[in-house]
Amino acid sequence: MPTARDIMTSDVSCVREQDDLGTAARRMAELGVGSLPICGDDNRLKGMLTDRDIVVKVLAEGRDPASVTAGELAQGEAVTIGADDDAAEILRTMGKHQVRRLPVIDGRELVGIVAVADVARSLPERPVGDLIEDISEHS
């Protein structure tokens, strides 16, 4: 069974804790992605920022994205996966936490991101279908 390291996207760009959300949104647009890891000055993962976070938690509340930092939206410890964890663990973790993207950590270093699309390309149809069902459930 493939590991996270085998199926992850390794070219990962972070948004810094102190970057404002206008900067983060422009970076997402430039990269063509809907989420970015939030990294601190120590290069450690602080959380994940999604385009949905910007819309729902900032724009919809009438806040100015230029005055809100990425770090303000980092909520607790990010859900991650180890680089050598297998695809079954990726599926369990995504399903349990209802997330579509997992930062991949090797030791304390962010080395990649595994998205549902990465899993779909690497595994048979049924486990991926089960994952989509799990992460789409509303509590």
C-alpha positions as CSV (number, residue, x, y, z in Angstrom):
1,M,0.0,0.0,0.0
2,P,1.4,3.4,-0.9
3,T,2.6,5.8,1.8
4,A,1.9,9.5,2.1
5,R,5.3,10.2,0.8
6,D,4.5,8.2,-2.3
7,I,1.3,10.1,-3.2
8,M,1.7,13.5,-1.7
9,T,2.4,16.8,-3.6
10,S,5.8,17.8,-2.4
11,D,6.0,21.3,-3.8
12,V,4.3,23.0,-0.9
13,S,4.2,26.8,-0.3
14,C,3.3,28.2,3.1
15,V,1.6,31.4,4.1
16,R,3.3,33.0,7.1
17,E,1.4,33.5,10.4
18,Q,1.9,37.3,10.0
19,D,0.8,37.5,6.4
20,D,-2.5,39.3,5.9
21,L,-5.4,37.4,4.2
22,G,-5.2,39.6,1.1
23,T,-1.6,38.3,0.6
24,A,-2.7,34.8,1.3
25,A,-5.6,35.0,-1.2
26,R,-3.3,36.3,-3.9
27,R,-0.8,33.4,-3.2
28,M,-3.7,30.9,-3.5
29,A,-4.8,32.4,-6.8
30,E,-1.2,32.4,-8.2
31,L,-0.7,28.8,-7.2
32,G,-4.2,27.7,-8.2
33,V,-4.9,26.2,-4.8
34,G,-7.8,26.4,-2.3
35,S,-5.7,26.0,0.8
36,L,-2.2,26.7,2.2
37,P,-0.4,25.6,5.3
38,I,0.2,28.3,7.8
39,C,3.8,28.3,9.0
40,G,5.4,30.2,11.8
41,D,8.8,32.0,11.9
42,D,10.2,28.7,13.2
43,N,9.0,27.0,9.9
44,R,6.7,24.8,12.0
45,L,3.1,24.1,10.8
46,K,0.6,26.2,12.7
47,G,-2.6,25.3,10.8
48,M,-4.2,25.3,7.4
49,L,-5.9,28.3,5.7
50,T,-8.6,27.7,3.1
51,D,-10.3,30.0,0.7
52,R,-13.5,29.1,2.5
53,D,-12.0,30.3,5.8
54,I,-11.4,33.7,4.2
55,V,-14.9,34.0,2.8
56,V,-16.8,32.7,5.8
57,K,-14.8,33.9,8.7
58,V,-13.6,37.3,7.3
59,L,-15.5,38.5,4.2
60,A,-19.0,37.3,5.4
61,E,-18.4,39.0,8.7
62,G,-17.5,42.3,7.0
63,R,-13.9,42.2,8.2
64,D,-11.1,43.6,6.1
65,P,-8.8,40.8,4.8
66,A,-5.9,43.3,4.9
67,S,-6.3,43.6,8.6
68,V,-6.6,39.9,9.5
69,T,-3.5,37.7,9.6
70,A,-3.4,34.0,8.6
71,G,-2.2,33.2,12.2
72,E,-5.5,34.6,13.5
73,L,-7.4,31.8,11.6
74,A,-5.0,29.0,12.7
75,Q,-7.2,27.0,15.0
76,G,-5.4,24.7,17.4
77,E,-3.1,21.9,16.2
78,A,-3.4,21.0,12.5
79,V,-4.4,17.5,11.6
80,T,-1.4,16.0,9.9
81,I,-0.2,12.6,8.6
82,G,3.3,11.2,8.8
83,A,5.3,10.8,5.6
84,D,5.6,7.1,6.1
85,D,2.0,6.5,7.1
86,D,0.2,4.3,4.6
87,A,-2.9,5.0,2.5
88,A,-5.2,3.3,5.0
89,E,-4.1,5.7,7.7
90,I,-4.6,8.6,5.4
91,L,-8.1,7.4,4.7
92,R,-8.8,7.0,8.4
93,T,-7.4,10.4,9.3
94,M,-9.3,12.3,6.6
95,G,-12.5,10.5,7.4
96,K,-12.2,11.0,11.2
97,H,-11.5,14.7,10.9
98,Q,-13.6,15.3,7.8
99,V,-10.8,17.0,5.9
100,R,-9.9,16.9,2.2
101,R,-6.2,17.9,2.6
102,L,-3.6,16.7,5.0
103,P,-0.2,18.3,5.6
104,V,2.5,15.6,5.5
105,I,5.1,15.8,8.2
106,D,8.5,14.1,8.4
107,G,9.7,14.6,11.9
108,R,8.8,18.3,12.5
109,E,9.2,19.4,8.9
110,L,6.4,20.0,6.5
111,V,7.3,17.9,3.4
112,G,4.0,17.8,1.4
113,I,0.3,17.8,1.2
114,V,-2.0,14.8,0.5
115,A,-5.4,15.8,-1.0
116,V,-8.4,13.6,-1.8
117,A,-7.4,13.8,-5.5
118,D,-4.0,12.3,-4.7
119,V,-5.6,9.5,-2.8
120,A,-8.1,8.9,-5.7
121,R,-5.3,8.6,-8.2
122,S,-3.5,6.0,-6.0
123,L,-6.2,3.7,-4.6
124,P,-9.1,1.6,-5.9
125,E,-12.4,3.3,-6.3
126,R,-14.3,1.9,-3.2
127,P,-12.0,3.2,-0.4
128,V,-12.1,6.6,-2.1
129,G,-15.9,6.5,-2.3
130,D,-16.0,5.6,1.4
131,L,-13.7,8.5,2.2
132,I,-15.8,11.0,0.2
133,E,-18.9,9.8,2.1
134,D,-17.1,10.2,5.5
135,I,-15.7,13.7,4.9
136,S,-19.0,14.9,3.4
137,E,-21.1,13.9,6.5
138,H,-22.4,16.7,8.6
139,S,-22.3,16.4,12.3
